[in-house]
Amino acid sequence: MSTGLADNVKKFRRTTGLSQEGLAEEADLSLSTVRKVEQGGHVSMETLAALARALGVSTSALFATEAPKSVLSHQDEANRRYLAELRRALMPPIGLSAPLSEPGEAGELSAIRQGVQDGHALYQADQYASVARKLPGLLRSSESAVATLEGEEQQHALIARAHALLLTGKYLTQVRQYDMAYYALAEAIRLARETGQTQLAGTGIVGLCWLLLRQDRFDEAEQLAAQTAVEIEPRMSQATPAHLAVWGELWLRVAAATVRNNRPDVAQEARRMARTAGGALNTEDESFPQHWGGFGPVTAEMKGVEDLSLVGDARGVLRRADDGILSDKAVRNFGRPTAPNWGRHRLDVARAHVLLGSHQDAMDELSQLRRSSGEWLTHQPMARYVMANILKTRKRTLTQEMRSMAAHLDLAG
């Protein structure tokens, strides 16, 4: 954590007249945690949100702009190598006359569309290495198609390229390559708008809001999602499932941003709007390529449970996690959510168990996710948080399952 952030916490604490002990009590944190924050130590976003609530400010108000610390981890060096070809295809050098891009063979539009569909299926199946290998060819062939086709065919090529860029942005956000992801999503949204594809542009904005949330840019994520939701608000009697789904996802982004930014009243209203969209659908929608995510009544309810996790209400999470709309029977009736959404929900459940000291229950959740979404799990900081907590607080000898999970998540066990 930056010293600027630490100074801001200290400044707001003094402005409110609280001692470190008083702030710890108001935030329901330990005194050692407050001291760690004010000394510049690293803490979770949930801890910062608790401090913001206690200080009566938005979480964003605690952040400060400073020169970043150097990052020399082996993972970052590896990512630069693994994604070199994708980076060249997405962001070629720009000269005085034209980009110095590697020439691609203009693909048939049907082949490009099929390639995007196949890539999306691989993404949903956690096959991230396969997605990364497929994307450079898709980007080059779609770029060449735009350059060589004319008239109406060129318009179709622009739409196909927007889809390829959207897949690229979604993948790069998942693997936390945010600058590249922003470029891909911004280009996808631009092309979708220029070709009159409002639905596709809205889908891109849902993805961009996800990226902004991952960068802790809560104010911008809220404003962008809320503005877009107002602009595309459907008539319930005439809206397609995909239209309702994108509209509902935008309200989920508003809620996610505001609950993290200590604006619970706005979050509550956004959740209500999302539930309205989910109720109108009455089922989980994954109508790709009209809708790129997954949304419905189950997803809307899961994200409400996520709010409880963010404020540290572990018992509340467990009370709602498998009840009502989230019960096995209801999920079978309404449809299962996407694997990433379901996985995030079960990580909230695992975190609740570990906060209550139920290590084996937390391990059961992690192990199930490893079996169903092993590669996805390695990209989730929440999984590392849960496992690190088990390693730190378990008094008995670690089981073989725990040691194996620690290795899978690249933690010392």
Order of alpha helices (4+ residues) and beta strands (2+ residues): alpha-alpha-alpha-alpha-alpha-alpha-alpha-alpha-alpha-alpha-alpha-alpha-alpha-alpha-alpha-alpha-alpha-alpha-alpha-alpha-alpha
